[in-house]
Amino acid sequence: MTLKDIVTKARTVRRYKENMPITLATLRELVDLARLAPCGANKQALRYYIVTQPNLRERVFPTLGWAAYLTDWMGPEAGERPTAYIIQVEDTSNACLRPVDPGFAAQNIILGAAEKGLGSCLIDNVRREELAEILGLPTGWRVVYVIALGVPAETIEIRPVDAVHGIKYWREGSVHCVPKRTLEDVIFEEA
C-alpha cells in the first residue's frame, strides 16, 4: 500500500465488530508509532492509557460524543462498540505543544490502524473530568484525546461535496458517506 492508499483508507469509523478484539501487542505497536511522532521542543509529554478490558470499555463509552452531524444517533449500539481505546493523557505541569503534538501522534495511530485493517475514531467530544476519574488519573493529569479502535463494521465512502449535504457526513443504509472538497477547491493559489 502507498501512503495515499493508507490515508484514503484511514476514514473515521464509528461502528465496529465488537466480537473481534485487538491484541495488546497491536495496540502497543500503535502507541509506538505515536511515540515516534514529531513534538514541540522534543518534550515527548504525551502518555497513553490503553483500554481493552470490557468492564472498563463500558465505563469509558458513555463519556464520549460520537457524531455531531448525525443528530438522531447517540453512538454505536452494543455489539458495534470499539474493542479498544488509546487515550492520550498529559501532565499539565509539563503540557505538550497543542494542538500540534496530540494531532501528529493521533494521526500516526490512525494511519497505523488503517494499515492493519483496523478502524479508528479520534474523539475530542469527551467529558474529560469524568473520564479522568474513571481512569484514576493522578491530580494534574488530563485527558487530551480518545482514539476508539476496532475492526470496522461499516463501509466508509468518500463523496464529493454537494449542494444537498455540503461538508456534513450522512448515512445511506450501512454506508457512511464523507464529503471531501476537490483538490482544486483546497488549493488557494499556485504562484
C-alpha positions in Angstrom: 0.0 0.0 0.0 1.2 3.5 -0.8 0.9 6.3 1.8 -2.0 7.8 -0.3 -3.8 4.4 -0.1 -3.4 4.3 3.7 -4.5 7.9 4.1 -7.6 7.3 1.9 -8.4 4.1 3.9 -8.0 5.9 7.2 -11.6 7.2 7.4 -13.3 7.8 10.7 -15.2 4.6 11.7 -18.0 4.7 14.3 -19.3 1.1 14.1 -17.1 -1.9 15.0 -17.2 -5.7 15.2 -17.2 -5.8 19.0 -16.7 -9.6 19.0 -13.3 -9.2 17.3 -10.8 -7.9 19.9 -7.5 -6.2 19.1 -4.4 -7.7 20.7 -2.4 -5.7 23.3 0.6 -6.3 21.1 -1.1 -4.5 18.2 -2.2 -1.6 20.4 1.4 -1.3 21.8 2.6 -1.1 18.2 0.2 1.8 17.5 1.4 3.6 20.6 4.9 3.1 19.5 4.0 4.9 16.2 2.7 7.8 18.3 5.9 7.9 20.3 7.8 8.5 17.1 5.8 11.5 16.1 7.4 14.9 15.9 6.7 17.1 19.0 7.5 20.7 20.1 10.8 21.1 21.9 11.1 17.3 21.8 9.2 17.3 25.1 7.6 13.9 24.5 5.0 15.0 27.0 2.1 12.7 25.9 1.3 9.4 27.6 -1.1 6.7 26.6 -3.7 4.8 28.5 -4.6 1.6 26.6 -8.1 0.3 27.4 -9.1 -3.2 26.3 -11.0 -4.7 29.3 -14.7 -5.0 28.6 -15.8 -3.6 32.0 -13.6 -0.5 31.6 -14.6 0.0 28.0 -18.2 0.1 29.2 -17.4 2.8 31.6 -15.4 4.9 29.0 -18.1 4.7 26.3 -20.7 7.0 27.9 -18.1 9.8 28.3 -17.7 10.1 24.6 -19.7 12.0 21.9 -19.8 10.2 18.6 -21.1 12.1 15.5 -22.3 15.7 15.8 -23.9 15.8 12.3 -25.9 12.6 12.9 -28.2 14.3 15.4 -30.6 11.4 15.9 -27.7 8.9 16.6 -26.2 8.6 20.1 -23.3 6.4 19.1 -22.8 2.7 18.3 -25.1 0.1 19.8 -23.9 -2.7 22.0 -22.2 -5.2 19.7 -20.9 -2.3 17.5 -18.7 -0.5 20.0 -14.9 -0.2 20.0 -12.9 -3.1 21.2 -10.1 -0.8 22.4 -9.3 2.8 23.2 -6.0 4.6 23.2 -6.4 7.6 25.4 -3.8 10.4 25.2 -3.1 12.0 28.6 -0.7 14.7 29.7 0.7 16.1 32.9 -0.5 19.7 32.9 2.8 20.8 34.6 4.6 19.5 31.5 2.0 20.2 28.9 2.6 19.3 25.2 2.5 21.8 22.4 -1.2 22.0 21.4 -2.8 21.1 19.1 0.2 20.0 17.1 1.7 17.3 19.3 -1.5 15.4 20.0 -2.5 15.7 16.4 0.7 14.3 15.0 0.7 11.4 17.5 -3.0 10.6 16.9 -2.5 10.7 13.1 0.3 8.1 13.4 -2.0 5.9 15.4 -4.9 6.3 12.9 -2.6 5.6 9.9 -1.1 2.6 11.6 -4.5 1.2 12.4 -5.6 1.7 8.8 -2.5 -0.2 7.6 -3.5 -3.1 9.9 -7.1 -3.1 8.6 -8.5 -1.5 11.8 -10.9 1.3 12.0 -10.5 4.3 14.3 -12.3 7.4 15.5 -10.4 10.4 17.0 -12.8 11.8 19.6 -12.4 15.3 21.1 -16.0 15.4 22.4 -15.1 13.9 25.7 -16.3 14.5 29.3 -12.7 14.8 30.3 -13.0 15.2 34.1 -15.4 12.2 34.3 -13.1 10.1 32.2 -10.0 11.1 34.2 -11.8 10.0 37.3 -12.8 6.6 35.7 -9.2 6.1 34.7 -7.9 7.1 38.1 -5.6 9.7 36.7 -3.5 11.5 39.3 -4.1 15.1 40.2 -2.6 17.4 37.5 -3.1 14.9 34.7 -5.8 15.4 32.0 -7.3 13.6 29.0 -6.3 15.1 25.7 -8.0 12.9 23.0 -9.6 9.4 22.9 -8.9 7.2 19.9 -11.6 4.5 19.6 -10.4 1.3 17.7 -11.8 -1.9 16.3 -12.5 -4.0 13.2 -14.8 -1.9 11.1 -18.5 -2.9 10.9 -19.4 -0.3 8.4 -18.3 0.9 4.9 -17.0 4.5 4.6 -17.1 6.2 1.2 -15.6 9.5 0.2 -18.1 11.6 -1.8 -17.8 15.0 -3.4 -19.2 18.0 -1.5 -22.6 18.7 -3.0 -25.4 21.3 -2.6 -27.6 19.0 -0.6 -25.1 17.9 2.1 -22.3 20.4 2.0 -19.5 19.2 4.2 -21.8 17.2 6.6 -21.4 13.4 6.5 -24.5 11.3 6.2 -25.6 7.6 6.0 -27.1 5.7 3.1 -28.1 2.4 4.7 -24.9 0.8 6.1 -22.7 3.2 4.2 -21.2 6.2 5.9 -20.7 9.0 3.3 -18.0 11.5 3.9 -17.9 14.5 1.6 -14.5 15.9 0.6 -13.6 19.0 -1.3 -11.7 18.6 -4.6 -8.0 19.3 -4.9 -8.9 22.4 -6.9 -11.1 23.6 -4.1 -8.4 23.5 -1.5 -5.5 25.0 -3.4 -5.7 28.7 -2.7 -3.2 29.8 -5.2 -0.4 28.4 -7.4 2.2 31.1 -7.8 
